[in-house]
Amino acid sequence: MYVNGNPGLIDIGRENYVAKTFSSRRYEIWTMQSQYHNVPKINGVDQAPGREYEAKNTTFSADKRKALFSADISGGYPEEAGVKKWVRTYELERGKKFIISDAYELEEVTGKPTALNFVTPCKVRLKDPDLIEMQGEDFVLEMKYDPKKVSPDIEFNEVTDSKLKQYWPGGITRIVFTLKNVKIEGKNEIVITETN
């Protein structure tokens, strides 16, 4: 997600190549783990690597007023995640708001955390019990959520790799919304608006 051409929510990218990058241990590198991408952790399980793990029922539409992207990402998770369906939707109401919504159906609730991860280069602070402020290069965003449904954690990560430091010299922040009272079926919505 970009605002005025500047990054708001990001894919971190990759660090300088090292031997580990090309080994079976590549997913020990933090930037290659799904928990440092804008996707959920389900029943304590991250997305799995490999071509067999893929989203399905992907749709996209756009016009002058809005853009909408949706996909069932449940296929990106291994069996132990116990997820039957997880539809992630991004809706951009141009000039107004960006809505991130999740509708899920689980096989079971294991008691291990289910959380929504978001990664940003913005300066992040908890402004209100239901509002996170994200200060970007030339913009300020507010991320509104339902505190009855999710509990946020804000984790700053310093970037030390020389390649990544070119892009994120101020470090990156991961916002982790842990779902409360997870049920077999549920919905959640996060709304991002630009403040004037």
N, C-alpha and C positions, 0 to 999 in steps of 0.2 A: 504494500500500500504506500503510495507516494502522495505528497502534498506539495503543490507548487513546484513539482519536479524534484523534491527532496524526499529521502526515505523516511517512512514512518514505521512500518512493519517490514522486516527484512528476512532474506536468506543470507546468512552470515558469509557464505562462500567457503573457500578452502584455504588452509594454511599452505606454506611452502611445502613442496613435495619432499618427503623423507622415505627411507626404506619401508617404514611401517605403513605408509599410505598404500603401498602395493602388496601388502601382506594380508594374511587372514585376520590380523589384529587391527585392521583399518578402522573398525567401528569402536575402538577404544579412544580414538581421537574425538574430542568433544564436539568439534564442528560437524562431524559426520553422523552424530547421534540424532535420532528423531526428536528427542526431548529439547534440542536446541533448534528446532524448526517450529513453525506455527501449526502444530498438530496436537491432538490429545494423547495422553497416556491413559490406557483403558485397563481397569482392574490391575493396575501396577505394571502393565506391559506396554512397551514402546512399539512403534511400527517396526516391521522386520525388513531386512534388505533382500533383494532378489526379485527377478522378473515375475515370479509366481505371486508376489504380494502387490496387488494393484487395485486402484479404485475402479468403480463401475458406475453405470448410469450417469455419466457426466453430461451436464447441459450448460449451455452459455447463450445468453441473448443480451442485446444492447440496443438502445435507441438514444435520442437526445436527452431524455429525462433520467434514464437509469440503465445500469448494467447488472446482470445477475449471473452468477456462476454457482453451480451445485454439483456435488458428487457424493456417492456412497463410498466412504473411505474404509469401511469395515474389512474389505479384502486386503488392506495393507497390514493387517495384524495377524499374528499367528493364533492358532487354536486356543492357547492358554489365556488369551485376552477375553475369551467368552463373549465376543460381540457378534450379534446377528446382523445388525444394521446400524450405521452411523452416517447420517447425511449432514455434511458440512455445507453451508450456504453462505456466500458472500453477496451482499446486495449494496450497490452504490447508488444512492439517490443524489445525483450530480448537484454539487454546490450545497448540499444539506447534511447528509450523514452516510456513514458506512456501517452496515449491520452484519455482524458475524453470528450466525445461528447454527445450533446443533440440535438434531433430533435423533435420538438413539433408542435402540432396543438391544438388550443384553441377554445372553443365555443364562447368566447367573451374576450375582453380586458377590464378589469374593471377600470384600472387606479391605482389600488393598486399594490404594488411592487411584481415583480417576480424576484427571486434571487436564486443563486446557493451557497449552504453552503458547506464549507470544514473545517474539524477539524484536527488540527495537534499539536503534542507536540514540534515541531521545533520552533526555534526563527525565526520570520518572519519580513521581511522588504520590502518596496516598493523600488526596485532597479532602475527601469526605468518606464516610463508611460505605458509600455506594459509587464512588467516583475516583478514578486515577487520572492524574494530569501528566501529559507527555509533552515536554518542551523540546521542539525540534529546532533546526537551523533558523528558520524564519516563520515558524508557526507554533501554535499551542493547540494540542488536542485534548479532549476529555473523553475518557473511556468509561461509560456508564454500565453498571452490572447490578444484578440482584443479590444483595448480601445474604438473603435467606437461602439462596441456591448455591453460591460459591464464596470461597474465602481466598483473597489474593495474597501472594507472596511476591516481593520485589527483590530480585537477585542481580546485583551488578557484577559483571565479569570484565576484568581488565584484559585488553588484547595486547599480547606481547609478541606474537609472530609478526615479522617484518612485512610480509605480504598483506595480511589482514589489517595491519596498522595503517596502511595506505588508505584504506576505505573507512575504517572505524577507529580513528586515533583517540577518540574519547572513550573507547570501550563500548560494550553492548550491555543491555539489561534484558533479563528474561522475566516476564510476568507470568506467574503460575497461578491459575485459578483452580483451586481444588474443589471439586463438587461435594456438597454436603448432602447427607441422607440420600445416597444414590439408590434409585429403584431400578427395576427391570426395564422400564421405559421412562424416558424423560426428555425435556427440552430445555435449552438455555439460549439466551440472547445477550450479546454485548453490542452496545451502540457507541460508535466513535463519531464525535462532531468536532469541528474546528471552532475555537472561541475567537471572538472578534475584539 
